Amino acid sequence: MSGFNKSADSAFHNLTPAKFAEGLRQPGAVLVDVRRPEEFAQGHLSGAVNIEVTAPDFTQRVASLDKDAPTYVYCRSGARSATAAGQLTKTGFANVSNLLGGVLDWPEPLTTR
């Protein structure tokens, strides 16, 4: 397994933590944590913006992001972020990647800042 594969039913990429971390290093990459605010406050990836996928204003909030920027989404286990990644691609985001396994599989410490 290469760690980089395109989901069969959508236009986003599912990435292993190593490939996800590699992608975040590219200039202009946008990192979105789609968990609830209280989950985000307990620890998140450095540089992430918190936009809860289950919030009623999710679509409006992500509309302010650059649709052409490489966009990386994650949650606790990868399920909610896969939903968010699908929604983003449907609304015109060109380069969306989902973290397989979410923060549960993230090898580095999370930040609370």
GROMACS elastic network, one bead per residue, 0.5 to 0.9 nm:
[ bonds ]
;  ai    aj funct       b0    kb
    1     4     6  0.78292   500
    1     5     6  0.86238   500
    2     5     6  0.73896   500
    2    16     6  0.88967   500
    3    14     6  0.79694   500
    3    15     6  0.56919   500
    3    16     6  0.51407   500
    3    17     6  0.84451   500
    3    18     6  0.78612   500
    3    19     6  0.63814   500
    4    13     6  0.68658   500
    4    14     6  0.63537   500
    4    15     6  0.51326   500
    4    16     6  0.69756   500
    4    19     6  0.68624   500
    4    20     6  0.88726   500
    5     8     6  0.88050   500
    5    12     6  0.88190   500
    5    13     6  0.57367   500
    5    14     6  0.57171   500
    5    15     6  0.68230   500
    6     9     6  0.86562   500
    6    10     6  0.77077   500
    6    11     6  0.68313   500
    6    12     6  0.60360   500
    6    14     6  0.61178   500
    6    15     6  0.86776   500
    6    97     6  0.89469   500
    7    10     6  0.55761   500
    7    11     6  0.66608   500
    7    12     6  0.61881   500
    7    13     6  0.59378   500
    7    14     6  0.64053   500
    8    11     6  0.79115   500
    9    12     6  0.89203   500
   10    13     6  0.84864   500
   10    85     6  0.87587   500
   10    86     6  0.63588   500
   10    89     6  0.76931   500
   10    90     6  0.86784   500
   11    85     6  0.85931   500
   11    86     6  0.73615   500
   11    89     6  0.62454   500
   11    90     6  0.84563   500
   11    94     6  0.84389   500
   11    95     6  0.83086   500
   11    96     6  0.77580   500
   12    82     6  0.84927   500
   12    85     6  0.63180   500
   12    86     6  0.68036   500
   12    88     6  0.87287   500
   12    89     6  0.67248   500
   12    94     6  0.85703   500
   12    95     6  0.69088   500
   12    97     6  0.55223   500
   12    98     6  0.71678   500
   13    85     6  0.85576   500
   13    95     6  0.81629   500
   13    96     6  0.63109   500
   13    98     6  0.60166   500
   13    99     6  0.86831   500
   14    20     6  0.86443   500
   14    82     6  0.81313   500
   14    96     6  0.88827   500
   14    97     6  0.57975   500
   14    99     6  0.61557   500
   14   100     6  0.59645   500
   15    18     6  0.77834   500
   15    19     6  0.56445   500
   15    20     6  0.54706   500
   15    97     6  0.65974   500
   15    98     6  0.59837   500
   15    99     6  0.53052   500
   15   100     6  0.56341   500
   16    19     6  0.53489   500
   16    20     6  0.60032   500
   16    21     6  0.85739   500
   16    98     6  0.86566   500
   16    99     6  0.62258   500
   16   100     6  0.54008   500
   16   101     6  0.77636   500
   16   105     6  0.87640   500
   17    21     6  0.60407   500
   17    22     6  0.85140   500
   17    99     6  0.63000   500
   17   100     6  0.68392   500
   17   101     6  0.79338   500
   17   102     6  0.81688   500
   17   103     6  0.88951   500
   17   105     6  0.70356   500
   17   106     6  0.58733   500
   17   107     6  0.74158   500
   18    21     6  0.52379   500
   18    22     6  0.62291   500
   18    23     6  0.87379   500
   18   106     6  0.86657   500
   18   107     6  0.86770   500
   19    23     6  0.61488   500
   19    24     6  0.86699   500
   19    99     6  0.88274   500
   20    23     6  0.51330   500
   20    24     6  0.63153   500
   20    72     6  0.75587   500
   20    97     6  0.75792   500
   20    98     6  0.78292   500
   20    99     6  0.62640   500
   20   100     6  0.86822   500
   21    24     6  0.51631   500
   21    25     6  0.68317   500
   22    25     6  0.55848   500
   22    26     6  0.76181   500
   23    26     6  0.57157   500
   23    29     6  0.75657   500
   23    70     6  0.81950   500
   23    72     6  0.81478   500
   23    97     6  0.87628   500
   24    27     6  0.80115   500
   24    28     6  0.86680   500
   24    29     6  0.57044   500
   24    30     6  0.76466   500
   24    31     6  0.74799   500
   24    70     6  0.83892   500
   24    71     6  0.86915   500
   24    72     6  0.73752   500
   25    28     6  0.86786   500
   25    29     6  0.72289   500
   26    29     6  0.58600   500
   26    70     6  0.82026   500
   27    69     6  0.89584   500
   27    70     6  0.87353   500
   28    69     6  0.60856   500
   28    70     6  0.69194   500
   28    71     6  0.88765   500
   29    69     6  0.60013   500
   29    71     6  0.58906   500
   29    72     6  0.72880   500
   30    47     6  0.84723   500
   30    48     6  0.76338   500
   30    49     6  0.82399   500
   30    65     6  0.82258   500
   30    66     6  0.83982   500
   30    69     6  0.67243   500
   30    70     6  0.61687   500
   30    72     6  0.60194   500
   30    73     6  0.84343   500
   31    45     6  0.83065   500
   31    46     6  0.87818   500
   31    47     6  0.67391   500
   31    49     6  0.63234   500
   31    50     6  0.88025   500
   31    70     6  0.86753   500
   31    71     6  0.60572   500
   31    73     6  0.59907   500
   31    74     6  0.81074   500
   32    47     6  0.87006   500
   32    48     6  0.52860   500
   32    50     6  0.59117   500
   32    51     6  0.65919   500
   32    52     6  0.89830   500
   32    71     6  0.73951   500
   32    72     6  0.60651   500
   32    74     6  0.65570   500
   32    75     6  0.87801   500
   32    81     6  0.89366   500
   33    36     6  0.86241   500
   33    40     6  0.72519   500
   33    44     6  0.74043   500
   33    45     6  0.79449   500
   33    48     6  0.59794   500
   33    49     6  0.59815   500
   33    51     6  0.62087   500
   33    52     6  0.72402   500
   33    53     6  0.87432   500
   33    72     6  0.85534   500
   33    73     6  0.58829   500
   33    74     6  0.52270   500
   33    75     6  0.58567   500
   33    81     6  0.79178   500
   34    37     6  0.87254   500
   34    40     6  0.85131   500
   34    49     6  0.84964   500
   34    50     6  0.59815   500
   34    51     6  0.51176   500
   34    53     6  0.50707   500
   34    54     6  0.81019   500
   34    73     6  0.68798   500
   34    74     6  0.62205   500
   34    75     6  0.55539   500
   34    76     6  0.88381   500
   34    80     6  0.70205   500
   34    81     6  0.61942   500
   34    84     6  0.72849   500
   35    38     6  0.81763   500
   35    39     6  0.61300   500
   35    40     6  0.63216   500
   35    50     6  0.71340   500
   35    51     6  0.72774   500
   35    52     6  0.51451   500
   35    53     6  0.68287   500
   35    54     6  0.82349   500
   35    74     6  0.79164   500
   35    75     6  0.53377   500
   35    76     6  0.70776   500
   35    80     6  0.75962   500
   35    81     6  0.82327   500
   36    39     6  0.53094   500
   36    40     6  0.63476   500
   36    41     6  0.87964   500
   36    50     6  0.79400   500
   36    51     6  0.80112   500
   36    52     6  0.53951   500
   36    53     6  0.80822   500
   36    54     6  0.80625   500
   36    55     6  0.84501   500
   37    41     6  0.61413   500
   37    42     6  0.87767   500
   37    50     6  0.68782   500
   37    51     6  0.81674   500
   37    52     6  0.71239   500
   38    41     6  0.50673   500
   38    42     6  0.64885   500
   39    42     6  0.52570   500
   39    43     6  0.69044   500
   39    44     6  0.81202   500
   39    76     6  0.85020   500
   40    43     6  0.54641   500
   40    44     6  0.54917   500
   40    45     6  0.89184   500
   40    50     6  0.68305   500
   40   112     6  0.78610   500
   41    44     6  0.72321   500
   41   111     6  0.87993   500
   41   112     6  0.59532   500
   41   113     6  0.81509   500
   42   110     6  0.86504   500
   42   111     6  0.82149   500
   42   112     6  0.61837   500
   43   109     6  0.85316   500
   43   110     6  0.50750   500
   43   111     6  0.50752   500
   43   113     6  0.81140   500
   44    47     6  0.84834   500
   44    48     6  0.69974   500
   44    50     6  0.89780   500
   44   103     6  0.78039   500
   44   109     6  0.86544   500
   44   111     6  0.53435   500
   44   112     6  0.63902   500
   44   113     6  0.83948   500
   45    48     6  0.57660   500
   45   103     6  0.81639   500
   45   106     6  0.89339   500
   45   108     6  0.86606   500
   45   109     6  0.81057   500
   45   110     6  0.53673   500
   45   111     6  0.61287   500
   45   112     6  0.86164   500
   46   110     6  0.70849   500
   46   111     6  0.59704   500
   46   112     6  0.84020   500
   46   113     6  0.77995   500
   48    73     6  0.89820   500
   51    54     6  0.89504   500
   51    55     6  0.80174   500
   51    57     6  0.89001   500
   51    58     6  0.64968   500
   51    61     6  0.69953   500
   51    62     6  0.73764   500
   52    55     6  0.54254   500
   52    56     6  0.88461   500
   52    57     6  0.85741   500
   52    58     6  0.63639   500
   53    56     6  0.82211   500
   53    57     6  0.85890   500
   53    58     6  0.55856   500
   53    59     6  0.83770   500
   53    80     6  0.69819   500
   53    81     6  0.76691   500
   53    83     6  0.78877   500
   53    84     6  0.59373   500
   54    57     6  0.84837   500
   54    58     6  0.69763   500
   54    80     6  0.83666   500
   54    84     6  0.89082   500
   55    58     6  0.54078   500
   55    59     6  0.88013   500
   56    59     6  0.77569   500
   56    60     6  0.86739   500
   57    60     6  0.52624   500
   57    61     6  0.60691   500
   57    62     6  0.86810   500
   58    61     6  0.51817   500
   58    62     6  0.61905   500
   58    63     6  0.85204   500
   58    84     6  0.89627   500
   59    62     6  0.54266   500
   59    63     6  0.61605   500
   59    87     6  0.81972   500
   59    88     6  0.83399   500
   59    91     6  0.85624   500
   60    63     6  0.51718   500
   60    64     6  0.72740   500
   61    64     6  0.58694   500
   61    65     6  0.77970   500
   62    65     6  0.53866   500
   62    66     6  0.86352   500
   62    67     6  0.89570   500
   62    88     6  0.79011   500
   63    66     6  0.78368   500
   63    67     6  0.79742   500
   63    91     6  0.84562   500
   64    67     6  0.86465   500
   65    68     6  0.88345   500
   65    69     6  0.82181   500
   65    71     6  0.89551   500
   66    69     6  0.54327   500
   66    70     6  0.86128   500
   66    71     6  0.85458   500
   66    93     6  0.79509   500
   67    70     6  0.80576   500
   67    71     6  0.80412   500
   67    88     6  0.85126   500
   67    91     6  0.86433   500
   67    92     6  0.64776   500
   67    94     6  0.61794   500
   67    95     6  0.79219   500
   68    71     6  0.83500   500
   68    92     6  0.86109   500
   68    93     6  0.62542   500
   68    94     6  0.55508   500
   68    95     6  0.68497   500
   69    93     6  0.80192   500
   69    94     6  0.75871   500
   69    95     6  0.68544   500
   69    96     6  0.86674   500
   70    93     6  0.85605   500
   70    94     6  0.75840   500
   70    96     6  0.61571   500
   70    97     6  0.78290   500
   71    85     6  0.88203   500
   71    93     6  0.79374   500
   71    94     6  0.84998   500
   71    95     6  0.60903   500
   71    97     6  0.62616   500
   71    98     6  0.87379   500
   72    85     6  0.83625   500
   72    95     6  0.85044   500
   72    96     6  0.58947   500
   72    98     6  0.60006   500
   72    99     6  0.74603   500
   73    78     6  0.88583   500
   73    81     6  0.56596   500
   73    82     6  0.79698   500
   73    84     6  0.74293   500
   73    85     6  0.66986   500
   73    96     6  0.75209   500
   73    97     6  0.62369   500
   73    98     6  0.50992   500
   73    99     6  0.64491   500
   73   102     6  0.89880   500
   74    77     6  0.79732   500
   74    78     6  0.61901   500
   74    79     6  0.86521   500
   74    80     6  0.76919   500
   74    82     6  0.79159   500
   74    84     6  0.87019   500
   74    85     6  0.88951   500
   74    97     6  0.86601   500
   74    98     6  0.59439   500
   74    99     6  0.52194   500
   74   100     6  0.80213   500
   74   101     6  0.86309   500
   74   102     6  0.55138   500
   74   103     6  0.72723   500
   75    78     6  0.55373   500
   75    79     6  0.72713   500
   75    80     6  0.60808   500
   75    81     6  0.53527   500
   75    82     6  0.87210   500
   75    98     6  0.89471   500
   75    99     6  0.78077   500
   75   101     6  0.84056   500
   75   102     6  0.50984   500
   75   103     6  0.63737   500
   75   104     6  0.87734   500
   76    79     6  0.78938   500
   76    80     6  0.79365   500
   76    81     6  0.84079   500
   76   101     6  0.73924   500
   76   104     6  0.59395   500
   76   105     6  0.87273   500
   77    80     6  0.77115   500
   77    81     6  0.82473   500
   77    99     6  0.84347   500
   77   100     6  0.72783   500
   77   103     6  0.63409   500
   77   104     6  0.58665   500
   77   105     6  0.76384   500
   78    81     6  0.53148   500
   78    82     6  0.60462   500
   78    83     6  0.88055   500
   78    98     6  0.71508   500
   78    99     6  0.60518   500
   78   100     6  0.52656   500
   78   103     6  0.80575   500
   78   104     6  0.87849   500
   79    82     6  0.51955   500
   79    83     6  0.65408   500
   79    84     6  0.88014   500
   79   100     6  0.84949   500
   79   101     6  0.82049   500
   79   102     6  0.80547   500
   80    83     6  0.50655   500
   80    84     6  0.62122   500
   80    85     6  0.85823   500
   81    85     6  0.58980   500
   81    86     6  0.84432   500
   81    98     6  0.61585   500
   81    99     6  0.74565   500
   81   100     6  0.88917   500
   81   102     6  0.79609   500
   82    86     6  0.62047   500
   82    87     6  0.86627   500
   82    97     6  0.87006   500
   82    98     6  0.59825   500
   82    99     6  0.82034   500
   82   100     6  0.85805   500
   83    86     6  0.52077   500
   83    87     6  0.63579   500
   83    88     6  0.87401   500
   84    87     6  0.50367   500
   84    88     6  0.61280   500
   84    89     6  0.86962   500
   84    98     6  0.86708   500
   85    88     6  0.50633   500
   85    89     6  0.62635   500
   85    90     6  0.86357   500
   85    93     6  0.89399   500
   85    96     6  0.62163   500
   85    97     6  0.68955   500
   85    98     6  0.64073   500
   86    89     6  0.53062   500
   86    90     6  0.62622   500
   86    91     6  0.87900   500
   86    96     6  0.85818   500
   87    90     6  0.51181   500
   87    91     6  0.63547   500
   87    92     6  0.89517   500
   87    93     6  0.89260   500
   88    91     6  0.51933   500
   88    92     6  0.65552   500
   88    93     6  0.54586   500
   88    94     6  0.85858   500
   88    96     6  0.73601   500
   89    92     6  0.52488   500
   89    94     6  0.65850   500
   89    95     6  0.78468   500
   89    96     6  0.68680   500
   90    93     6  0.73092   500
   93    96     6  0.66582   500
   98   102     6  0.83385   500
   99   102     6  0.53496   500
   99   103     6  0.81311   500
   99   105     6  0.88810   500
   99   106     6  0.86828   500
  100   103     6  0.88316   500
  100   105     6  0.77180   500
  101   104     6  0.60181   500
  101   105     6  0.50668   500
  101   106     6  0.75882   500
  102   105     6  0.57737   500
  102   106     6  0.65582   500
  103   107     6  0.82108   500
  103   110     6  0.82775   500
  104   107     6  0.83806   500
  106   109     6  0.79100   500
  106   110     6  0.85194   500
